[in-house]
Amino acid sequence: MQIVVNGETVPIQVMSVLDYLASLAIDPQRVAVELNLDILPKPAYGATLLKDGDRLEIVHFVGGGQNRLTANGSRQQVFHDA
C-alpha cells in the first residue's frame, strides 16, 4: 500500500502511526501529526492504523522555526514570514 507523507508518496506495510514514526526513529512526543487534514491526538497514534491513500503531515517544532520531516525521516527547515 502507499501513503503520502509530507507530500511524498511512500510504500509501507499496514502499521499504526506510532509504528510508522518508530520506523523513522522519530520521537512521537516531539512531533505533531496530521492525518487526512485532521490533527491526530498523541494518545491515538498507537491505535490508528494507516490505510492505503492516507495523507500524513509530520511536523517537528524547534526554536526559530520548525522542521518539516520528509518521508525518509530527514528534516527540512521551514520558516514563516511574520
C-alpha positions in Angstrom: 0.0 0.0 0.0 1.0 3.6 -0.4 0.6 6.7 1.8 1.6 10.3 1.2 3.9 11.8 3.9 4.6 15.5 3.8 3.8 15.5 0.1 5.9 12.4 -0.8 4.4 9.0 -1.8 5.8 6.2 0.4 5.2 2.5 0.1 4.5 0.9 3.5 3.1 -2.2 5.1 0.0 -1.9 7.3 1.1 -0.3 10.6 0.0 2.2 13.2 1.0 5.9 13.1 3.2 5.1 16.2 4.9 2.2 14.4 5.5 4.4 11.4 7.1 7.1 13.5 9.3 4.5 15.2 10.3 3.2 11.7 11.7 6.6 11.1 13.3 6.9 14.5 11.0 9.8 15.3 10.1 10.5 19.0 6.3 10.8 18.9 6.4 13.3 21.8 8.4 15.8 19.7 6.1 15.9 16.6 2.6 16.9 15.6 0.8 14.6 13.2 -2.0 15.5 10.8 -3.8 12.6 9.2 -6.1 13.3 6.3 -6.3 17.0 7.3 -7.2 16.3 10.9 -4.7 16.7 13.8 -4.3 13.3 15.4 -4.1 13.4 19.2 -0.9 11.8 20.5 -2.8 9.1 22.6 -4.4 7.9 19.3 -1.0 7.2 17.5 -0.8 3.6 18.6 -4.4 2.7 17.8 -4.6 4.5 14.5 -3.8 2.1 11.6 -2.6 3.7 8.4 -4.6 2.8 5.3 -3.9 2.9 1.6 -4.1 6.5 0.3 -3.8 8.2 3.8 -2.1 11.6 3.9 0.2 12.3 6.8 1.9 15.6 7.7 4.6 15.3 10.3 5.9 18.5 11.8 8.7 18.8 14.4 8.8 22.1 16.1 12.1 23.8 17.0 13.1 27.3 18.2 13.3 29.8 15.4 11.0 27.9 13.0 10.0 24.4 12.5 11.5 21.3 10.9 9.3 19.6 8.4 10.1 15.9 8.2 10.4 14.3 4.9 9.1 10.8 4.2 12.5 9.2 4.9 12.9 11.0 8.3 15.2 13.7 7.2 14.4 17.2 8.4 13.8 20.3 6.2 13.9 23.7 8.0 10.8 25.8 7.4 10.4 29.5 8.3 7.3 31.6 8.2 7.2 35.3 7.5 5.8 37.3 10.3 
